Amino acid sequence: MSSRIREQLLSLLLEQGDAFTSGEEISRRLQCSRTAIWKQIEELRKEGYQVEARPKKGYRLVHRPDRVAPEELKPHLRSQRFGWSIQYHSQVLSTQLIAHDWARKGANEGSLVLTEEQTKGKGRMDRAWHSPPHSGIWMSLILRPTITLAQAPQLTLMAAVALTRALRRETGLDIRIKWPNDLLINGRKFCGILTETRGEQDQVQYVVLGMGINVNTLEDFLPDELMKVATSLAIEGGRTYHRVTLIASILQSLEEFYDAYLKQGFEPVRILWEEYAETIGREVRTETSQGTIAGMAVGLDPSGALLIRHQDHLQPVYSADID
């Protein structure tokens, strides 16, 4: 109940802008006591919000911290399902771990785990993901698609297209996709996508779609080993970005592409993925269980495998890192 009142209170203060709103008016609109309002204002102040209070005038918001909390995000949401049910934490080991637990307990499709900082962020193949506080978007989305386990890897490619479309629109930057799950600007990675699937009898039960995006991270805060290969939207765009605006745009784009994928299949995703791909038309090299494959990346096959022209034939690669 208290979190709901806090969300509504913040939305009301934001709606009023620089104008004061009386405690009586807030109490009437939120249908709660003046004491409850005061308690929630104190909670907002602890989170870094500056709320001015004046006798006979009421309250107004004079400063907002950069947070991705539900009360900040929900006024920006344009999606119908994605992101309306949220677990928010100031710090976690990994949003993936929380999302898996929530999904097992029956969380609805579109439920979202958000954090300001991950201390053990996860990438593909259990690699660590650097997730400094208040600088990026670290989130995991729960999906419940009616698809087979064999089709599940297509969701990573669908997500890459959806994020690329949303972030190009919001930033104007030339964002490209590296197969299968990285987003690049000028050849350097700023976003990783991790899709983890649980199912049985060849049917998907749920999918946790994890996204780590370097938004306002500056070069001084990147570890030395990442300086040559990693970047952020702020580094490339020369400005900072409002994170909740980006999240709202991403969720809207993901919902649209996800719904279209379930209705129309993978082919529309494949066409757009190839359009945005950094990988297509380049010489690549990868290690697979069958040995080393080197050649020209020419596109995706109908299932989503990367096609590499190798020794005069097309070799599909289903899951591997490429150089």
N, C-alpha and C positions, 0 to 999 in steps of 0.2 A: 504493500500500500504506500509506504513512504517513498519508494522509488517512482511510483506513478505520479504522486503529488509533485515530486521534484521535477520530473519531466514536464508536467503541465505548467508548473510555476515558471520554469525557465522559458518555455515557449511563450507564455504570456508576457514576461519581461522583454523578450526579444521582439515580440509583436508591437510593444509600446514604444520601442526605440528610446529616445531621450526623455520621453514624458514620464512623469511620476504616476504610479498607480496606487491607490489607497489600499490599505490592508483590508478594509471592509469590502471593496470591490473584488480583490483577489479571493477573499473568503467566500464571497457569493458565487463567483465563477468556478472555483475549484471545489465548492461544497465541502469545506473543511474549516476547522477552527483557526482563529488568529494565532493561537499557540503553535499549532501544527505548521503554519506558514513560517513563523519565526524559526522553528527548528530546521526547516528545510533551507531557509536562507543561510543559516549558520553552516549547514552541510555544504552548500554551494561555495561559501567563502573558504572552507577548508580545501576545496578542490581548486582554488585559485581565482574564482569569480569575485569581482568587486561589485558589491551591491550597496548603493547609497540609500540610507534611510533618513527621512526628514519628518518631524512631527507635523501632523495635519496635511501632509502631502503624500506620504507613503514611500514607495520603493522604486528605484530604477537601476538598471544594469549599466555600469560604466566601464567594465573591462571583462573580456572573455579570454580564458586561457585556450591554447591550442590543444583540444582534447577530441577523442573520437568516441566519446560516451554516447549512449542512446539518446539522451536529451539534446545532444548537439546534432546527431545524425538524422533522427526521424523527421524533423521539419524539412529536410532536403530530399527525402526518399520519393522517387517517382515509380518505383517498382510496385507490383501488386502483391507479391508474396515474399520475395527475397529481402531479408534484412529487417523484417518487422518484429521478429522474435530474436532477442539479442542477449547473449551473455557477455558482459564487459568486465575486464579486469585491468588494473593498472600495470600488473606484471604477472607473467606466467612462464613456465618452462617452455611450453609450446601450445599454440592454439589447436593444433591437430589432436593432441592428447585429450583436451577438454571436449572437442567436438565429437570424437569417437565415443567417449563416455556418454555424452548427451544423446547421440544417435542411438546407442544401445538401449537407452532409457525411453526411447520413443519420440524424440524431438521431431517436429514437423519439418517437411521439406522447406528449404529457404531459411531455416534457423542459422544464425550467424554468431561466431565467436570472434570477439575483437579485443585487442590489447594494445597498450602503449609501448610495451617492451616484452621481448622474449629473451630468456636467458639461455635456452637451448633450442633455438629455432631449427626446424628440420628442412633439409632439401632432399633431392632424389638420392637413393642409395645410402640413406642415413648420413649424408653430409651435413655439416653444421651450416646454419644460415645466420649471418651477422644481423642482429635486430636491435639497434640502439634505441633508447627511449625517446618518445615524442617526435620522431623524425620520419617515420615511415608508416606504411599500412601493413599490419600483420594480422591476417584474418583467415578464418576457415568457414566454409559454407557447406551445409548438409544438403545433399540431394538424394532423392529416392526415385530414380528413373526405372521405367519398366523396359529394361534392355538386358541382354545376356552379358555374362562376364567377358566374353570375347569382344564385345563392343565397347566395354568400359574405357579402354585407352583413347577412344575417340573424344571423350569428354575433356581430356587435357588439351587436345587440338582445338576443340570448340571454345574452351575457356581462353586460350591464347588469342584467338580471333576476336572474341568479345572484349577482352581487356585492351587489345591493340586498338580496336575501333573506338572505345570509350576514351582512352588516354590520348590518342591522336586528336580527337575532338576537343578535349579539355585543354591540351597543352600546345597543339600545333607542331609538335615535334615529330620527326620522321622515325617512328618506332617500327622495328622489324622483329620477326620471329626467327629464332634459331631452334631447329628441331631437337627435341620434341616440346620443350617446356620453358624456354628462356625468352625474355624480351630484351632487345638490345637497342641502344642508340649509339650511332657512330662506332659500331663494333664492340661496345662494352655493355655488360649485363647490368640491368637495374631492377629486373623483376624475375622471380622464379615461381613456377606453378607446380604444386605437388598434389597429385590425385591418388587417394588411397581408397580401395574398394573392398567391401565385405559382401560375401554372398554365399549361396549354397545351391547345389544342383543346377549349376550354370545360370542361375538367376541372381541379379544384383539385389541385395537387401538395402544397402545404402552406400553412398559415396561421400567422402570428405574431401572437398576441394580447397586446398590451402594456397594462399597467395602471400608472397612477401615482396613488397615494393619499396625501393629506396626513393622516398619523395623529397624531403628537405635535408637529407644527409649531405654534409659538406665534405670536401676532400680531406680536411684535417681529421675527420672522424672515421675515415676508412682505414682498416688495418693495412700495414705496409704490404702484406702479401696480396691484397686486393686492388691496390692502386692502379695497376695496369689493365685490369680486366673488369673492374666494377665502376659504376657511375650512379648518378641519381637524376631525377627530373630537375632538381634545383641546379645541379652542376651544368647540365646540358641546356637548360632553359634560361639560366641567368636570373632566376627569381624563385621565390618560395611559392608554394601552392597550398590552398586550403584543403586539408586532407578529407574532411567529411564531404565536401563537394565532389571530390574524386571518387570516394567510396560509393556515394549515391549514384553517380554516373556509371560506375562499374557494375553495380548490382542491377541497374536497369538494363544495361547491355547484356549481361549474363542471362537475365531472365528471358529477354527477347530471343537470344540465340539458342538458349536451351530449349525453350518451347518450340521454336522452329525446327531444331534438330529432332525432337521427338516426333514431330508431325511429318517432316520432309526427308528425314534421313541425313546421312553424312555428306552427300554430294555438294550442297551449297556451302558447307563449312570447308570442304576440300578446296573448292575454287578460290574462296577468300584467303584461306591459309597460304596457298601458293602465291597469291597476289602480294601478301605481306611478308613473304619468306625472305630471310637473309640467306638461307641455305641453298635455295634452288639456283642452279647454274654455276655452282662452285665445286671445285675439287675438294672432296672430303675423305676422311679416313676413320675407320672405326674398328674396334676389336669385338668380335662376337664369339659365340661358342663354336662356330665353324671356322674361326681364324680371322685374319685381317682382311677387311674389305676396303679397297680404295678405288675411287673413281669420281665421276661427275654425278652430283645429286640432281635428278631431273624432275622430281615431283613426288606426289603421294599416290599410292594405289587406292582403290575403292574402300579398303579397310582402314586406311590411315598409316600404313607402313611407308617408310621413306624408300624411294626407289633410287638405287645407285647403279649407274652404268659401269659395270665391272667386267673386264675381259669379254667384251662384245655381247654381253647379255645384261638384262636388268635384274638386279639383286634386291629383294625387299628386306629392309631392316626394321624389326619391330620394336626393339627396346635396347638402346645402346647410346653411349656418348659419342659424339663425332668431333673431330678436329678439323 
